[in-house]
Amino acid sequence: MTSLADLAELVRAPAALSVPGDLVAGAAAAGVLGPRTAGLAGASVLLYWAGMAANDWADRGLDAEERPERPIPSGRITPAAAAGVAAGLTAAGLGLAAAVGGRRAAAVALPLAATIWGYDLAAKNTAAGPAVMAACRGLDVLLGASPGRPVRALPAALTVAAHTWTVTALSRREVSGADAALPRRTLAGTALVALAATTLPRRTAPTPAPHPRAAEPSPRPLAGMVAAALPVGLAGWYVARYGGAQARVAAEPTAGRVRAAVGAGITGLPSLQGALTARAGAGLVGALVALAAPLGGRLARKLSPT
């Protein structure tokens, strides 16, 4: 009988900690961070889990040879059950997105779900695979911005998409190992991603005109310094975690080190999302988002995110 632990392994449950930050970063960039963001993040988590289940259903033949311990090839979950889980989670995610964000959210959630399934069923093992997976994460960021003007979140979406491209490119060598050139390329990409996260235009609220009799506002240099330093610090943390793992792959490109780098890319994503959120002017929220990174790292030791 299928257990909750088996289902959690099928959908890589802890890896979903890397998902809400996409929506938060998008909402912050578009200036619509609020209660609806949480509901849209829940919808995105459901779609993420659906994609993981669909991935294992599509890869069940390959996993029987390369990863026989996974839920489907080990017999703990039947292929039909995995397909049902994927379909049910997709329907639930789309329904929640529409209920929370209306037509605007549905207009982003539908192509997001289609792109997820397209990756799992068709694009994964093609040259387009990394780009399609990057599009999934970029659309996820735009889903968070859907209550407002998603175009404002395009720079953040492209930044998260670029990160995702590096992780996906590495993930193709989780079983066979890689040559040293691949992690060097992805590491260069990671450095550019971190730079982008710290140099995106800041979103600032309009300053109201002062009352004629009001005293001159006192400067707040410390708050300004913290606001400027927080995105840099979080981006540096992102590079230290994920970039360090890639540097170790470049030094010894074994399959084990590649898997560790992919795991670091997944669990370390919240630190990048936090930097983007803080850069958009929501420093405290960005710091809270980044806290999912160490939590995800701890959970990954118990249940692999890849």
C-alpha positions in Angstrom: 0.0 0.0 0.0 1.3 3.5 -0.9 2.3 5.5 2.1 2.5 9.3 2.6 6.3 8.9 2.7 6.2 7.3 -0.7 4.1 10.1 -2.1 6.4 12.7 -0.5 9.3 11.0 -2.3 7.4 10.9 -5.6 6.8 14.7 -5.6 10.1 15.6 -3.8 8.0 17.4 -1.2 10.8 19.3 0.6 12.0 20.8 -2.8 8.8 22.8 -2.9 10.4 25.1 -0.4 12.1 26.6 -3.4 8.7 27.5 -5.0 7.0 30.3 -2.9 9.9 32.6 -3.3 9.3 32.8 -7.1 5.8 34.2 -6.4 7.0 36.5 -3.7 9.8 37.9 -5.9 7.4 38.5 -8.7 4.8 40.1 -6.5 7.4 42.4 -4.9 8.7 43.4 -8.3 5.2 44.3 -9.5 4.2 46.0 -6.3 1.4 43.6 -5.4 2.8 41.7 -2.5 -0.1 40.8 -0.3 -2.5 38.1 0.9 -3.2 36.8 -2.6 0.5 36.0 -3.0 0.2 33.2 -0.4 -2.7 31.7 -2.3 -0.9 31.9 -5.6 2.2 30.4 -4.0 0.0 27.4 -2.8 -1.2 26.9 -6.4 2.4 27.0 -7.6 3.5 24.4 -5.1 0.7 22.1 -6.3 1.8 22.5 -9.9 5.5 21.9 -8.9 4.5 18.6 -7.2 2.4 17.7 -10.2 5.5 18.2 -12.4 7.6 16.0 -10.2 5.1 13.2 -10.3 4.7 13.5 -14.1 8.5 13.5 -14.4 8.8 10.1 -12.6 5.9 8.7 -14.6 7.6 9.7 -17.9 11.0 8.4 -16.7 9.8 5.2 -15.2 11.6 3.0 -17.8 14.9 4.9 -17.5 14.6 5.0 -13.7 14.2 1.2 -13.6 17.8 1.0 -14.9 19.5 4.0 -13.4 17.5 4.7 -10.2 15.6 1.5 -9.2 15.1 2.8 -5.7 12.6 5.5 -6.8 8.9 5.0 -5.9 7.7 3.7 -9.3 10.5 1.2 -10.3 10.7 -0.1 -6.7 6.9 -0.9 -6.9 5.9 1.3 -4.1 3.7 3.4 -6.4 2.2 2.2 -9.6 2.6 4.1 -12.9 -1.2 4.7 -13.0 -1.2 6.1 -9.5 1.6 8.4 -10.3 -0.1 9.7 -13.4 -3.3 10.2 -11.3 -1.4 12.2 -8.7 0.2 14.4 -11.4 -3.2 15.0 -13.1 -5.0 15.7 -9.8 -2.4 18.1 -8.5 -2.4 19.9 -11.8 -6.2 20.4 -11.7 -5.9 21.5 -8.0 -3.2 24.0 -8.8 -5.0 25.5 -11.7 -8.2 25.7 -9.7 -6.6 27.4 -6.8 -4.8 29.9 -9.0 -8.1 30.8 -10.7 -9.9 31.1 -7.3 -7.3 33.3 -5.8 -6.2 35.5 -8.7 -9.1 35.2 -11.2 -8.6 35.3 -15.0 -5.3 37.2 -14.7 -3.7 34.4 -12.7 -5.3 31.7 -14.8 -3.9 33.3 -17.9 -0.4 32.6 -16.5 -1.1 29.4 -14.6 -2.4 27.6 -17.7 0.7 28.1 -19.9 2.8 27.3 -16.8 1.1 24.0 -16.4 1.4 23.3 -20.1 5.1 24.1 -20.0 5.6 21.8 -17.0 3.9 18.9 -18.8 5.7 19.7 -22.0 9.0 19.5 -20.3 8.3 16.1 -18.7 6.7 14.4 -21.7 8.7 15.9 -24.6 11.4 18.4 -24.0 13.3 17.0 -21.1 15.8 14.9 -23.1 16.2 17.3 -26.0 18.5 20.2 -26.5 15.5 22.5 -25.6 15.2 20.9 -22.1 17.1 23.5 -20.0 15.3 26.4 -21.8 11.9 24.9 -21.3 12.5 24.3 -17.6 13.8 27.8 -17.3 10.6 29.0 -18.9 8.7 27.2 -16.1 10.4 29.1 -13.4 10.1 32.4 -15.2 6.4 31.9 -15.6 6.2 31.0 -11.9 7.7 34.5 -11.1 5.2 36.1 -13.4 2.3 34.2 -11.7 3.2 36.1 -8.5 3.0 39.4 -10.4 -0.3 38.5 -12.2 -2.5 40.6 -9.9 -0.6 43.7 -11.1 1.5 44.4 -14.2 3.6 41.3 -14.8 5.9 43.2 -17.2 7.5 44.9 -14.1 8.6 41.4 -12.9 10.2 40.4 -16.2 13.8 41.2 -15.0 13.3 39.0 -11.9 11.7 36.3 -14.0 14.6 36.2 -16.4 17.0 36.1 -13.4 15.3 33.1 -11.9 15.0 31.5 -15.3 18.8 31.9 -15.9 19.5 30.2 -12.6 17.1 27.4 -13.5 18.9 26.9 -16.8 22.2 26.2 -15.0 20.6 23.7 -12.6 18.9 21.8 -15.4 22.0 21.7 -17.5 23.9 20.1 -14.6 21.0 17.7 -13.8 21.6 16.0 -17.1 24.9 14.6 -15.8 23.6 13.4 -12.4 24.1 9.8 -13.3 27.1 9.8 -15.7 29.1 12.6 -14.3 30.3 15.7 -16.3 33.4 17.1 -17.9 35.0 20.0 -16.1 33.8 22.5 -18.8 30.1 22.2 -17.9 30.4 23.3 -14.2 32.7 26.1 -15.3 30.1 27.4 -17.7 27.2 27.1 -15.2 29.4 28.7 -12.5 30.0 31.7 -14.8 26.2 31.8 -15.3 25.6 31.7 -11.5 28.0 34.7 -11.1 26.0 36.7 -13.7 22.7 35.7 -12.0 24.0 37.0 -8.6 25.2 40.2 -10.2 21.8 40.7 -11.9 20.0 40.2 -8.5 21.9 43.0 -7.0 21.7 45.5 -9.9 18.1 45.3 -11.0 16.3 48.7 -10.7 14.9 49.3 -7.3 11.1 49.7 -6.9 10.5 52.8 -4.9 7.1 54.1 -3.7 6.2 57.7 -4.6 7.2 60.2 -1.9 4.2 62.3 -0.7 4.6 66.1 -0.7 5.4 67.4 2.8 2.9 69.5 4.7 4.0 73.1 4.6 4.3 73.2 8.4 5.9 69.8 8.8 9.4 69.6 10.0 12.1 68.3 7.7 12.3 64.5 7.9 15.3 63.2 9.7 17.6 61.2 7.5 17.8 57.4 8.1 21.2 56.5 6.8 21.3 53.2 8.7 18.0 51.9 7.2 19.3 52.9 3.7 22.5 51.1 4.3 20.8 47.9 5.4 18.4 48.1 2.5 21.3 48.4 0.1 23.4 45.7 1.7 20.7 43.0 2.2 20.3 42.0 -1.5 24.1 41.9 -1.8 24.5 39.7 1.3 21.7 37.3 0.2 23.2 37.1 -3.4 26.6 36.4 -1.8 25.0 33.6 0.3 23.5 32.2 -2.9 26.9 32.2 -4.7 28.6 30.6 -1.7 26.2 27.7 -1.5 25.5 27.0 -5.1 28.6 28.4 -6.6 30.8 26.5 -4.1 29.1 23.2 -5.0 29.8 23.9 -8.7 33.4 24.7 -8.0 33.7 21.3 -6.4 32.3 19.7 -9.5 34.8 21.5 -11.7 37.6 20.1 -9.5 36.2 16.6 -9.6 33.2 16.1 -12.0 31.9 12.9 -10.6 28.2 12.0 -10.6 28.0 12.3 -6.8 29.3 15.9 -6.9 27.0 16.8 -9.8 24.0 15.6 -7.8 25.2 17.6 -4.8 25.5 20.7 -7.0 22.0 20.2 -8.4 20.6 19.8 -4.9 22.4 23.0 -3.8 20.9 24.8 -6.8 17.4 23.7 -5.8 17.7 24.2 -2.1 19.8 27.4 -2.4 17.3 29.1 -4.7 15.4 30.9 -1.9 18.5 33.0 -1.1 18.4 34.3 -4.7 14.7 34.9 -4.5 15.2 36.7 -1.2 17.8 38.9 -2.8 15.4 39.8 -5.6 12.6 40.5 -3.2 14.8 42.7 -1.0 16.1 44.5 -4.1 12.4 45.2 -5.0 12.0 47.0 -1.6 10.6 44.2 0.6 13.7 43.6 2.7 12.2 41.8 5.7 10.1 39.6 3.4 13.2 38.8 1.4 15.1 37.8 4.5 12.3 35.5 5.5 12.2 33.9 2.0 15.9 33.3 2.2 15.5 31.3 5.4 14.0 28.5 3.4 17.4 27.8 2.0 19.0 26.2 5.1 15.7 24.5 6.0 15.6 23.0 2.5 19.2 21.9 2.8 18.5 20.1 6.1 15.4 18.3 4.6 17.4 17.3 1.5 19.6 15.1 3.7 16.5 13.1 4.5 14.8 13.2 1.2 16.6 14.0 -2.1 15.2 17.0 -4.0 16.5 15.6 -7.3 
